[in-house]
Amino acid sequence: MSVNVGLVGLGHLGASVGINLLKAGYRLTVHDVQEEKAIPFLSQGAGWADSPKEVGEQAQAIITVLPSPAAVAAVI
């Protein structure tokens, strides 16, 4: 698919979302505060963003999977 999806948050739920997006053929750009969580996605062709802002600059659609409303507010 030609849409680049951005994913911020690669915990248990975010990782599942990311895997399904890759399986569906979407291009994916990821970010997490723990960069090592991105390794499985990078090895499958996802791109890395150094910040949530960079995710927004690279993606047409953005999904956040974060642990609290405060975390979502900080990212946005």
mmCIF file of the C-alpha atoms, coordinates in Angstrom:
data_MODEL
# 
_entry.id   MODEL 
# 
loop_
_atom_site.group_PDB 
_atom_site.id 
_atom_site.type_symbol 
_atom_site.label_atom_id 
_atom_site.label_alt_id 
_atom_site.label_comp_id 
_atom_site.label_asym_id 
_atom_site.label_entity_id 
_atom_site.label_seq_id 
_atom_site.pdbx_PDB_ins_code 
_atom_site.Cartn_x 
_atom_site.Cartn_y 
_atom_site.Cartn_z 
_atom_site.occupancy 
_atom_site.B_iso_or_equiv 
_atom_site.pdbx_formal_charge 
_atom_site.auth_seq_id 
_atom_site.auth_comp_id 
_atom_site.auth_asym_id 
_atom_site.auth_atom_id 
_atom_site.pdbx_PDB_model_num 
ATOM 1  C CA . MET A 1 1  ? 0.000  0.000  0.000  1.00 0.00 ? 1  MET A CA 1 
ATOM 2  C CA . SER A 1 2  ? 1.208  3.500  -0.691 1.00 0.00 ? 2  SER A CA 1 
ATOM 3  C CA . VAL A 1 3  ? 0.128  5.042  2.610  1.00 0.00 ? 3  VAL A CA 1 
ATOM 4  C CA . ASN A 1 4  ? 2.907  5.510  5.144  1.00 0.00 ? 4  ASN A CA 1 
ATOM 5  C CA . VAL A 1 5  ? 1.484  4.897  8.610  1.00 0.00 ? 5  VAL A CA 1 
ATOM 6  C CA . GLY A 1 6  ? 3.223  6.281  11.674 1.00 0.00 ? 6  GLY A CA 1 
ATOM 7  C CA . LEU A 1 7  ? 3.072  4.334  14.921 1.00 0.00 ? 7  LEU A CA 1 
ATOM 8  C CA . VAL A 1 8  ? 4.089  5.852  18.249 1.00 0.00 ? 8  VAL A CA 1 
ATOM 9  C CA . GLY A 1 9  ? 4.224  3.348  21.097 1.00 0.00 ? 9  GLY A CA 1 
ATOM 10 C CA . LEU A 1 10 ? 5.536  -0.182 20.658 1.00 0.00 ? 10 LEU A CA 1 
ATOM 11 C CA . GLY A 1 11 ? 4.418  -1.881 23.860 1.00 0.00 ? 11 GLY A CA 1 
ATOM 12 C CA . HIS A 1 12 ? 2.295  -5.031 23.772 1.00 0.00 ? 12 HIS A CA 1 
ATOM 13 C CA . LEU A 1 13 ? -0.682 -3.492 21.986 1.00 0.00 ? 13 LEU A CA 1 
ATOM 14 C CA . GLY A 1 14 ? 1.361  -1.175 19.780 1.00 0.00 ? 14 GLY A CA 1 
ATOM 15 C CA . ALA A 1 15 ? 3.601  -4.055 18.688 1.00 0.00 ? 15 ALA A CA 1 
ATOM 16 C CA . SER A 1 16 ? 0.543  -6.082 17.652 1.00 0.00 ? 16 SER A CA 1 
ATOM 17 C CA . VAL A 1 17 ? -0.823 -3.134 15.686 1.00 0.00 ? 17 VAL A CA 1 
ATOM 18 C CA . GLY A 1 18 ? 2.535  -2.659 13.971 1.00 0.00 ? 18 GLY A CA 1 
ATOM 19 C CA . ILE A 1 19 ? 2.875  -6.320 13.031 1.00 0.00 ? 19 ILE A CA 1 
ATOM 20 C CA . ASN A 1 20 ? -0.598 -6.313 11.495 1.00 0.00 ? 20 ASN A CA 1 
ATOM 21 C CA . LEU A 1 21 ? 0.101  -3.121 9.549  1.00 0.00 ? 21 LEU A CA 1 
ATOM 22 C CA . LEU A 1 22 ? 3.279  -4.630 8.105  1.00 0.00 ? 22 LEU A CA 1 
ATOM 23 C CA . LYS A 1 23 ? 1.467  -7.883 7.249  1.00 0.00 ? 23 LYS A CA 1 
ATOM 24 C CA . ALA A 1 24 ? -1.204 -5.842 5.465  1.00 0.00 ? 24 ALA A CA 1 
ATOM 25 C CA . GLY A 1 25 ? 1.476  -4.226 3.318  1.00 0.00 ? 25 GLY A CA 1 
ATOM 26 C CA . TYR A 1 26 ? 1.522  -0.729 4.765  1.00 0.00 ? 26 TYR A CA 1 
ATOM 27 C CA . ARG A 1 27 ? 4.734  1.256  4.886  1.00 0.00 ? 27 ARG A CA 1 
ATOM 28 C CA . LEU A 1 28 ? 5.416  1.929  8.545  1.00 0.00 ? 28 LEU A CA 1 
ATOM 29 C CA . THR A 1 29 ? 7.408  4.508  10.471 1.00 0.00 ? 29 THR A CA 1 
ATOM 30 C CA . VAL A 1 30 ? 7.795  3.805  14.189 1.00 0.00 ? 30 VAL A CA 1 
ATOM 31 C CA . HIS A 1 31 ? 8.906  5.533  17.366 1.00 0.00 ? 31 HIS A CA 1 
ATOM 32 C CA . ASP A 1 32 ? 9.109  4.485  21.011 1.00 0.00 ? 32 ASP A CA 1 
ATOM 33 C CA . VAL A 1 33 ? 10.965 5.938  23.970 1.00 0.00 ? 33 VAL A CA 1 
ATOM 34 C CA . GLN A 1 34 ? 12.734 2.563  24.202 1.00 0.00 ? 34 GLN A CA 1 
ATOM 35 C CA . GLU A 1 35 ? 14.405 2.436  20.800 1.00 0.00 ? 35 GLU A CA 1 
ATOM 36 C CA . GLU A 1 36 ? 15.238 -1.276 21.123 1.00 0.00 ? 36 GLU A CA 1 
ATOM 37 C CA . LYS A 1 37 ? 11.521 -2.092 20.851 1.00 0.00 ? 37 LYS A CA 1 
ATOM 38 C CA . ALA A 1 38 ? 11.704 -1.002 17.212 1.00 0.00 ? 38 ALA A CA 1 
ATOM 39 C CA . ILE A 1 39 ? 14.311 -3.599 16.197 1.00 0.00 ? 39 ILE A CA 1 
ATOM 40 C CA . PRO A 1 40 ? 11.807 -6.272 15.085 1.00 0.00 ? 40 PRO A CA 1 
ATOM 41 C CA . PHE A 1 41 ? 9.985  -3.702 12.967 1.00 0.00 ? 41 PHE A CA 1 
ATOM 42 C CA . LEU A 1 42 ? 13.122 -2.250 11.433 1.00 0.00 ? 42 LEU A CA 1 
ATOM 43 C CA . SER A 1 43 ? 14.255 -5.744 10.427 1.00 0.00 ? 43 SER A CA 1 
ATOM 44 C CA . GLN A 1 44 ? 10.943 -6.126 8.558  1.00 0.00 ? 44 GLN A CA 1 
ATOM 45 C CA . GLY A 1 45 ? 11.351 -2.880 6.632  1.00 0.00 ? 45 GLY A CA 1 
ATOM 46 C CA . ALA A 1 46 ? 9.791  -0.269 8.884  1.00 0.00 ? 46 ALA A CA 1 
ATOM 47 C CA . GLY A 1 47 ? 11.443 3.108  9.194  1.00 0.00 ? 47 GLY A CA 1 
ATOM 48 C CA . TRP A 1 48 ? 12.614 4.686  12.442 1.00 0.00 ? 48 TRP A CA 1 
ATOM 49 C CA . ALA A 1 49 ? 11.760 8.222  13.565 1.00 0.00 ? 49 ALA A CA 1 
ATOM 50 C CA . ASP A 1 50 ? 13.824 9.895  16.275 1.00 0.00 ? 50 ASP A CA 1 
ATOM 51 C CA . SER A 1 51 ? 10.773 11.664 17.714 1.00 0.00 ? 51 SER A CA 1 
ATOM 52 C CA . PRO A 1 52 ? 6.980  11.712 17.493 1.00 0.00 ? 52 PRO A CA 1 
ATOM 53 C CA . LYS A 1 53 ? 7.324  14.949 15.529 1.00 0.00 ? 53 LYS A CA 1 
ATOM 54 C CA . GLU A 1 54 ? 9.431  13.140 12.946 1.00 0.00 ? 54 GLU A CA 1 
ATOM 55 C CA . VAL A 1 55 ? 6.756  10.435 12.707 1.00 0.00 ? 55 VAL A CA 1 
ATOM 56 C CA . GLY A 1 56 ? 4.268  13.176 11.872 1.00 0.00 ? 56 GLY A CA 1 
ATOM 57 C CA . GLU A 1 57 ? 6.553  14.602 9.216  1.00 0.00 ? 57 GLU A CA 1 
ATOM 58 C CA . GLN A 1 58 ? 6.941  11.210 7.494  1.00 0.00 ? 58 GLN A CA 1 
ATOM 59 C CA . ALA A 1 59 ? 3.481  9.641  7.750  1.00 0.00 ? 59 ALA A CA 1 
ATOM 60 C CA . GLN A 1 60 ? 0.093  10.371 6.225  1.00 0.00 ? 60 GLN A CA 1 
ATOM 61 C CA . ALA A 1 61 ? -1.734 8.622  9.082  1.00 0.00 ? 61 ALA A CA 1 
ATOM 62 C CA . ILE A 1 62 ? -0.559 8.356  12.695 1.00 0.00 ? 62 ILE A CA 1 
ATOM 63 C CA . ILE A 1 63 ? -1.560 5.876  15.379 1.00 0.00 ? 63 ILE A CA 1 
ATOM 64 C CA . THR A 1 64 ? -0.590 6.346  19.005 1.00 0.00 ? 64 THR A CA 1 
ATOM 65 C CA . VAL A 1 65 ? -0.703 3.448  21.450 1.00 0.00 ? 65 VAL A CA 1 
ATOM 66 C CA . LEU A 1 66 ? 0.381  5.025  24.703 1.00 0.00 ? 66 LEU A CA 1 
ATOM 67 C CA . PRO A 1 67 ? -0.145 4.155  28.373 1.00 0.00 ? 67 PRO A CA 1 
ATOM 68 C CA . SER A 1 68 ? -1.973 7.260  29.584 1.00 0.00 ? 68 SER A CA 1 
ATOM 69 C CA . PRO A 1 69 ? -3.776 10.419 28.554 1.00 0.00 ? 69 PRO A CA 1 
ATOM 70 C CA . ALA A 1 70 ? -0.769 12.390 29.804 1.00 0.00 ? 70 ALA A CA 1 
ATOM 71 C CA . ALA A 1 71 ? 1.521  10.452 27.443 1.00 0.00 ? 71 ALA A CA 1 
ATOM 72 C CA . VAL A 1 72 ? -0.825 11.114 24.529 1.00 0.00 ? 72 VAL A CA 1 
ATOM 73 C CA . ALA A 1 73 ? -0.939 14.830 25.360 1.00 0.00 ? 73 ALA A CA 1 
ATOM 74 C CA . ALA A 1 74 ? 2.869  14.966 25.540 1.00 0.00 ? 74 ALA A CA 1 
ATOM 75 C CA . VAL A 1 75 ? 3.197  13.326 22.113 1.00 0.00 ? 75 VAL A CA 1 
ATOM 76 C CA . ILE A 1 76 ? 0.577  15.477 20.454 1.00 0.00 ? 76 ILE A CA 1 
# 
